[in-house]
Amino acid sequence: MQTRVLLLGNPDARPEGLERALIRSGFSLSEADGPMGSPGDSGSPDLAILVVGQAGTPTEQPLAPLLREGWGALPTIVLVPAGGAEMAARALALGAADAMVGPIHVPELCARIVARLRAVRDGFRATASTNSQSQLFAVFKEVALSARPEEMLPLLVRHLGKSL
């Protein structure tokens, strides 16, 4: 399944060849004024790229829809024009996952997207592993605390059946 990238912000301020490079890197692109649907929907994006058009433009307004409850977990990379180091710092302070100051080197942006998505995926794996370990510990605790030895095997089988 292709990774879905949502392009936001000023289309005229996008780096030359951005869309082409993202498609060549295997990403599925969509464009909108803000996140659509609900987070976790089948069509929801995996990452957003917000392009801010002019130096001095406030970053709070375009970032606000992405920071709403539910969309805060969507990794967002903010691209700001040359001379916008303060804007990039402000975007990061507001909750952006990453920010780049122009001129944007598109291959570097693609590499950052891959790295960001890898970090998100590895975070989910770690969470799933922790949950599995917690569940396993709870099962062993329940089995160990069972009053009679003949209850242990049915209890273990029942929990194994639930997990499968």
Accessible surface in RSA format (square Angstrom, percent):
REM  Atomic radii and reference values for relative SASA: ProtOr
REM  Chains: A
REM  Algorithm: Lee & Richards
REM  Probe-radius: 1.40
REM  Slices: 20
REM RES _ NUM      All-atoms   Total-Side   Main-Chain    Non-polar    All polar
REM                ABS   REL    ABS   REL    ABS   REL    ABS   REL    ABS   REL
RES MET A   1   203.10 105.2 113.55  75.2  89.54 213.2  91.85  78.1 111.24 147.4
RES GLN A   2   104.47  58.4  92.62  67.7  11.84  28.2  38.59  82.1  65.88  50.0
RES THR A   3    37.87  26.9  33.92  34.4   3.95   9.4   4.88   6.6  32.99  49.9
RES ARG A   4    49.43  20.8  49.43  25.2   0.00   0.0  30.44  41.6  18.99  11.5
RES VAL A   5     0.10   0.1   0.00   0.0   0.10   0.2   0.02   0.0   0.08   0.2
RES LEU A   6     0.00   0.0   0.00   0.0   0.00   0.0   0.00   0.0   0.00   0.0
RES LEU A   7     3.62   2.0   3.58   2.6   0.04   0.1   3.58   2.5   0.04   0.1
RES LEU A   8     4.89   2.7   4.31   3.1   0.58   1.5   4.89   3.4   0.00   0.0
RES GLY A   9    36.78  45.4   0.00   N/A  36.78  45.4  19.07  52.3  17.71  39.7
RES ASN A  10    56.72  39.1  48.22  46.6   8.50  20.5  18.79  45.2  37.92  36.7
RES PRO A  11    75.11  54.7  62.67  57.1  12.44  45.2  62.67  51.7  12.44  77.3
RES ASP A  12   139.11  97.4 104.11 103.6  35.00  82.8  33.88  79.7 105.23 104.9
RES ALA A  13    38.44  35.3   9.62  14.8  28.82  65.5  19.95  28.1  18.49  49.0
RES ARG A  14    26.47  11.1   9.74   5.0  16.72  39.8   4.20   5.7  22.27  13.5
RES PRO A  15    22.67  16.5   8.73   8.0  13.94  50.7  20.33  16.8   2.34  14.5
RES GLU A  16   162.67  93.4 138.15 104.5  24.51  58.4  65.71 127.1  96.96  79.2
RES GLY A  17    17.10  21.1   0.00   N/A  17.10  21.1   8.86  24.3   8.23  18.4
RES LEU A  18     0.00   0.0   0.00   0.0   0.00   0.0   0.00   0.0   0.00   0.0
RES GLU A  19    62.21  35.7  62.21  47.1   0.00   0.0  33.37  64.5  28.85  23.6
RES ARG A  20   132.75  55.7 125.89  64.2   6.86  16.3  46.46  63.5  86.29  52.3
RES ALA A  21    25.25  23.2  20.11  31.0   5.15  11.7  24.25  34.2   1.00   2.7
RES LEU A  22     0.00   0.0   0.00   0.0   0.00   0.0   0.00   0.0   0.00   0.0
RES ILE A  23   106.51  60.6  97.80  72.9   8.70  21.0  97.80  70.4   8.70  23.6
RES ARG A  24   190.02  79.8 151.89  77.4  38.14  90.8  61.77  84.4 128.25  77.7
RES SER A  25    57.21  48.3  21.77  29.1  35.44  81.6  17.72  37.7  39.49  55.3
RES GLY A  26    34.99  43.2   0.00   N/A  34.99  43.2  27.75  76.1   7.25  16.2
RES PHE A  27    12.09   6.0   9.40   5.8   2.69   7.0   9.40   5.7   2.69   7.7
RES SER A  28    38.95  32.9  32.82  43.8   6.13  14.1   9.19  19.6  29.76  41.7
RES LEU A  29    47.17  26.3  15.86  11.3  31.31  78.7  16.29  11.4  30.88  83.1
RES SER A  30    48.05  40.6  38.73  51.7   9.32  21.5  41.80  89.0   6.25   8.8
RES GLU A  31   103.92  59.7  76.03  57.5  27.89  66.4  29.66  57.4  74.26  60.6
RES ALA A  32    25.13  23.1   7.70  11.9  17.43  39.7  20.28  28.6   4.85  12.8
RES ASP A  33   153.67 107.6 121.32 120.8  32.34  76.5  42.50 100.0 111.17 110.9
RES GLY A  34    16.40  20.2   0.00   N/A  16.40  20.2  11.50  31.5   4.90  11.0
RES PRO A  35    17.47  12.7   1.29   1.2  16.18  58.8   1.29   1.1  16.18 100.6
RES MET A  36    91.49  47.4  81.94  54.2   9.55  22.7  61.96  52.7  29.53  39.1
RES GLY A  37    64.63  79.7   0.00   N/A  64.63  79.7  34.67  95.2  29.96  67.1
RES SER A  38    58.67  49.6  57.74  77.1   0.93   2.1  20.48  43.6  38.19  53.5
RES PRO A  39    61.49  44.8  41.55  37.9  19.94  72.5  42.58  35.2  18.91 117.5
RES GLY A  40    75.09  92.6   0.00   N/A  75.09  92.6  39.56 108.6  35.53  79.6
RES ASP A  41    67.35  47.2  58.23  58.0   9.12  21.6  22.97  54.1  44.38  44.3
RES SER A  42   110.11  93.0  82.62 110.3  27.49  63.3  59.27 126.2  50.84  71.2
RES GLY A  43    55.35  68.3   0.00   N/A  55.35  68.3  36.09  99.0  19.27  43.2
RES SER A  44     8.80   7.4   6.48   8.6   2.32   5.3   2.49   5.3   6.31   8.8
RES PRO A  45    11.04   8.0   1.57   1.4   9.47  34.4   1.93   1.6   9.11  56.6
RES ASP A  46    46.73  32.7  37.36  37.2   9.37  22.1  14.32  33.7  32.41  32.3
RES LEU A  47     0.00   0.0   0.00   0.0   0.00   0.0   0.00   0.0   0.00   0.0
RES ALA A  48     0.00   0.0   0.00   0.0   0.00   0.0   0.00   0.0   0.00   0.0
RES ILE A  49     0.00   0.0   0.00   0.0   0.00   0.0   0.00   0.0   0.00   0.0
RES LEU A  50     3.21   1.8   3.21   2.3   0.00   0.0   3.21   2.3   0.00   0.0
RES VAL A  51     4.51   3.0   2.54   2.3   1.98   4.8   2.54   2.2   1.98   5.4
RES VAL A  52     6.48   4.3   1.10   1.0   5.38  13.0   4.57   4.0   1.91   5.2
RES GLY A  53    22.00  27.1   0.00   N/A  22.00  27.1   3.61   9.9  18.39  41.2
RES GLN A  54   130.32  72.9 126.41  92.4   3.91   9.3  35.50  75.6  94.82  71.9
RES ALA A  55    62.14  57.1  36.61  56.5  25.53  58.1  36.89  51.9  25.26  66.9
RES GLY A  56    67.76  83.6   0.00   N/A  67.76  83.6  38.74 106.3  29.02  65.0
RES THR A  57    48.85  34.7  41.43  42.0   7.41  17.7  37.94  51.0  10.91  16.5
RES PRO A  58    80.82  58.9  71.13  64.8   9.70  35.3  80.53  66.5   0.30   1.8
RES THR A  59     2.88   2.0   1.30   1.3   1.58   3.8   0.76   1.0   2.12   3.2
RES GLU A  60    72.26  41.5  68.58  51.9   3.68   8.8  47.13  91.2  25.14  20.5
RES GLN A  61   142.86  79.9 131.32  96.0  11.54  27.5  46.52  99.0  96.34  73.1
RES PRO A  62    42.23  30.8  27.34  24.9  14.88  54.1  37.65  31.1   4.58  28.4
RES LEU A  63     0.39   0.2   0.39   0.3   0.00   0.0   0.39   0.3   0.00   0.0
RES ALA A  64    52.32  48.1  45.81  70.7   6.51  14.8  49.32  69.5   3.00   7.9
RES PRO A  65    36.03  26.3  34.14  31.1   1.89   6.9  35.93  29.7   0.10   0.6
RES LEU A  66     2.80   1.6   1.18   0.8   1.62   4.1   1.18   0.8   1.62   4.4
RES LEU A  67    68.53  38.2  44.84  32.1  23.70  59.6  45.51  32.0  23.02  61.9
RES ARG A  68   129.78  54.5 120.72  61.5   9.06  21.6  66.04  90.3  63.75  38.6
RES GLU A  69   176.80 101.5 142.56 107.9  34.24  81.5  65.56 126.8 111.24  90.8
RES GLY A  70    43.02  53.1   0.00   N/A  43.02  53.1  28.16  77.3  14.86  33.3
RES TRP A  71    10.67   4.3  10.34   5.0   0.33   0.8   6.47   3.4   4.20   6.8
RES GLY A  72    51.88  64.0   0.00   N/A  51.88  64.0  24.82  68.1  27.05  60.6
RES ALA A  73    91.52  84.1  62.08  95.8  29.44  67.0  73.39 103.4  18.13  48.0
RES LEU A  74    19.08  10.6   6.86   4.9  12.22  30.7  10.65   7.5   8.43  22.7
RES PRO A  75    12.94   9.4   7.80   7.1   5.15  18.7  12.94  10.7   0.00   0.0
RES THR A  76     5.96   4.2   5.44   5.5   0.52   1.2   4.04   5.4   1.92   2.9
RES ILE A  77     0.21   0.1   0.21   0.2   0.00   0.0   0.21   0.2   0.00   0.0
RES VAL A  78     0.00   0.0   0.00   0.0   0.00   0.0   0.00   0.0   0.00   0.0
RES LEU A  79     3.63   2.0   2.92   2.1   0.70   1.8   3.29   2.3   0.33   0.9
RES VAL A  80     4.28   2.8   0.00   0.0   4.28  10.3   2.51   2.2   1.77   4.8
RES PRO A  81    36.40  26.5  25.63  23.4  10.76  39.1  35.78  29.5   0.62   3.8
RES ALA A  82    67.02  61.6  49.54  76.5  17.48  39.8  49.87  70.2  17.16  45.4
RES GLY A  83    74.59  92.0   0.00   N/A  74.59  92.0  40.51 111.2  34.08  76.3
RES GLY A  84     1.83   2.3   0.00   N/A   1.83   2.3   1.83   5.0   0.00   0.0
RES ALA A  85    64.82  59.6  59.28  91.5   5.54  12.6  59.99  84.5   4.83  12.8
RES GLU A  86   147.68  84.8 143.28 108.4   4.40  10.5  66.32 128.3  81.36  66.4
RES MET A  87    16.26   8.4  13.87   9.2   2.39   5.7  16.10  13.7   0.16   0.2
RES ALA A  88     8.95   8.2   8.95  13.8   0.00   0.0   8.95  12.6   0.00   0.0
RES ALA A  89    56.32  51.8  46.65  72.0   9.67  22.0  51.19  72.1   5.13  13.6
RES ARG A  90   109.39  45.9 105.82  53.9   3.57   8.5  42.00  57.4  67.39  40.8
RES ALA A  91     0.00   0.0   0.00   0.0   0.00   0.0   0.00   0.0   0.00   0.0
RES LEU A  92    86.26  48.0  70.95  50.8  15.31  38.5  71.30  50.1  14.96  40.3
RES ALA A  93    80.60  74.1  36.94  57.0  43.66  99.3  49.59  69.8  31.01  82.1
RES LEU A  94    42.00  23.4  28.51  20.4  13.49  33.9  32.06  22.5   9.94  26.8
RES GLY A  95    48.34  59.6   0.00   N/A  48.34  59.6  26.21  71.9  22.13  49.6
RES ALA A  96     9.53   8.8   0.00   0.0   9.53  21.7   0.40   0.6   9.13  24.2
RES ALA A  97    32.89  30.2  10.15  15.7  22.75  51.7  20.64  29.1  12.25  32.5
RES ASP A  98    22.19  15.5  21.76  21.7   0.42   1.0   1.86   4.4  20.33  20.3
RES ALA A  99    13.87  12.8   0.10   0.1  13.77  31.3   0.10   0.1  13.77  36.5
RES MET A 100    12.63   6.5   8.36   5.5   4.26  10.2  12.63  10.7   0.00   0.0
RES VAL A 101    57.68  38.0  38.46  34.8  19.22  46.3  38.46  33.4  19.22  52.1
RES GLY A 102    13.00  16.0   0.00   N/A  13.00  16.0   5.16  14.2   7.84  17.5
RES PRO A 103   130.44  95.1 106.27  96.9  24.16  87.8 115.17  95.1  15.27  94.9
RES ILE A 104    28.66  16.3   7.91   5.9  20.76  50.0   8.61   6.2  20.06  54.4
RES HIS A 105   110.89  60.6 106.07  73.7   4.83  12.3  79.53  82.0  31.37  36.5
RES VAL A 106    18.28  12.0  16.26  14.7   2.02   4.9  16.26  14.1   2.02   5.5
RES PRO A 107    83.96  61.2  73.38  66.9  10.58  38.4  78.75  65.0   5.20  32.3
RES GLU A 108    69.85  40.1  63.95  48.4   5.90  14.0  29.31  56.7  40.54  33.1
RES LEU A 109     0.00   0.0   0.00   0.0   0.00   0.0   0.00   0.0   0.00   0.0
RES CYS A 110    12.98   9.8  12.77  14.2   0.21   0.5  10.95  27.8   2.02   2.2
RES ALA A 111    61.85  56.9  50.14  77.4  11.71  26.6  57.37  80.8   4.48  11.9
RES ARG A 112    80.01  33.6  75.40  38.4   4.61  11.0  23.82  32.6  56.19  34.1
RES ILE A 113     0.00   0.0   0.00   0.0   0.00   0.0   0.00   0.0   0.00   0.0
RES VAL A 114    68.86  45.3  66.07  59.8   2.78   6.7  67.63  58.8   1.23   3.3
RES ALA A 115    45.06  41.4  40.75  62.9   4.31   9.8  40.95  57.7   4.10  10.9
RES ARG A 116    76.56  32.1  73.37  37.4   3.19   7.6   7.86  10.7  68.70  41.6
RES LEU A 117    27.44  15.3  24.54  17.6   2.90   7.3  24.54  17.2   2.90   7.8
RES ARG A 118   113.46  47.6 112.96  57.6   0.50   1.2  33.85  46.3  79.60  48.2
RES ALA A 119    57.83  53.2  41.50  64.0  16.33  37.1  48.59  68.4   9.24  24.5
RES VAL A 120    49.89  32.8  41.57  37.6   8.32  20.1  48.45  42.1   1.45   3.9
RES ARG A 121   113.90  47.8 111.80  57.0   2.10   5.0  53.87  73.6  60.04  36.4
RES ASP A 122    63.67  44.6  58.95  58.7   4.71  11.1  28.02  65.9  35.65  35.6
RES GLY A 123    35.80  44.2   0.00   N/A  35.80  44.2  33.48  91.9   2.32   5.2
RES PHE A 124   143.84  72.0 139.82  86.6   4.02  10.5 140.23  85.0   3.60  10.3
RES ARG A 125   148.31  62.3 140.45  71.6   7.86  18.7  60.54  82.7  87.78  53.2
RES ALA A 126    59.18  54.4  50.28  77.6   8.90  20.3  58.41  82.2   0.78   2.1
RES THR A 127    77.07  54.8  71.97  73.0   5.10  12.2  51.66  69.4  25.41  38.4
RES ALA A 128    56.52  52.0  50.55  78.0   5.98  13.6  55.29  77.9   1.24   3.3
RES SER A 129    55.52  46.9  47.10  62.9   8.42  19.4  32.50  69.2  23.02  32.3
RES THR A 130    80.83  57.5  80.33  81.4   0.50   1.2  55.38  74.4  25.45  38.5
RES ASN A 131    80.31  55.4  78.66  76.0   1.66   4.0  17.49  42.1  62.83  60.7
RES SER A 132    66.38  56.1  60.75  81.1   5.63  13.0  32.55  69.3  33.83  47.4
RES GLN A 133   119.31  66.7 113.37  82.9   5.94  14.2  39.52  84.1  79.79  60.5
RES SER A 134    66.01  55.8  54.04  72.1  11.96  27.6  37.07  78.9  28.94  40.5
RES GLN A 135   118.23  66.1 113.99  83.3   4.23  10.1  41.48  88.3  76.75  58.2
RES LEU A 136    97.68  54.4  94.55  67.6   3.13   7.9  97.06  68.2   0.63   1.7
RES PHE A 137   141.46  70.8 138.14  85.6   3.32   8.6 140.92  85.4   0.54   1.5
RES ALA A 138    56.43  51.9  50.36  77.7   6.07  13.8  52.86  74.4   3.57   9.4
RES VAL A 139    23.65  15.6  23.15  21.0   0.51   1.2  23.63  20.5   0.02   0.1
RES PHE A 140   108.39  54.2 105.47  65.3   2.92   7.6 105.83  64.2   2.56   7.3
RES LYS A 141   115.11  56.2 107.81  66.2   7.30  17.4  58.44  52.6  56.67  60.4
RES GLU A 142    77.70  44.6  71.50  54.1   6.20  14.8  32.10  62.1  45.60  37.2
RES VAL A 143    18.16  12.0  18.16  16.4   0.00   0.0  18.16  15.8   0.00   0.0
RES ALA A 144    72.43  66.6  46.70  72.1  25.73  58.5  51.79  72.9  20.64  54.7
RES LEU A 145   131.82  73.4 105.52  75.5  26.30  66.1 108.72  76.4  23.10  62.2
RES SER A 146    23.12  19.5   2.75   3.7  20.37  46.9  11.54  24.6  11.58  16.2
RES ALA A 147    94.83  87.2  54.98  84.8  39.85  90.6  65.04  91.6  29.79  78.9
RES ARG A 148   127.43  53.5 127.22  64.9   0.21   0.5  42.25  57.7  85.18  51.6
RES PRO A 149   102.19  74.5  93.02  84.8   9.17  33.3  93.25  77.0   8.94  55.6
RES GLU A 150   114.10  65.5  92.55  70.0  21.56  51.3  66.79 129.2  47.31  38.6
RES GLU A 151    63.00  36.2  58.41  44.2   4.58  10.9  27.13  52.5  35.87  29.3
RES MET A 152    71.98  37.3  71.73  47.5   0.26   0.6  46.98  39.9  25.00  33.1
RES LEU A 153   121.98  67.9 119.04  85.2   2.94   7.4 121.25  85.2   0.74   2.0
RES PRO A 154    76.18  55.5  66.62  60.7   9.56  34.8  73.03  60.3   3.15  19.6
RES LEU A 155    17.86   9.9  17.04  12.2   0.83   2.1  17.26  12.1   0.60   1.6
RES LEU A 156    68.64  38.2  68.49  49.0   0.16   0.4  68.49  48.1   0.16   0.4
RES VAL A 157    88.05  57.9  86.04  77.9   2.01   4.8  86.53  75.2   1.52   4.1
RES ARG A 158   131.17  55.1 120.97  61.7  10.21  24.3  58.83  80.4  72.35  43.8
RES HIS A 159    31.68  17.3  27.61  19.2   4.07  10.4  20.70  21.3  10.98  12.8
RES LEU A 160   103.80  57.8  99.43  71.1   4.38  11.0 103.07  72.4   0.73   2.0
RES GLY A 161    49.99  61.6   0.00   N/A  49.99  61.6  33.04  90.7  16.94  37.9
RES LYS A 162   150.51  73.4 113.79  69.8  36.72  87.4  83.04  74.7  67.47  71.9
RES SER A 163    85.42  72.2  44.37  59.2  41.05  94.6  47.59 101.3  37.83  53.0
RES LEU A 164   169.38  94.3 109.98  78.7  59.40 149.3 124.67  87.6  44.71 120.3
END  Absolute sums over single chains surface
CHAIN  1 A     9954.5       7713.9       2240.6       6001.1       3953.4
END  Absolute sums over all chains
TOTAL          9954.5       7713.9       2240.6       6001.1       3953.4
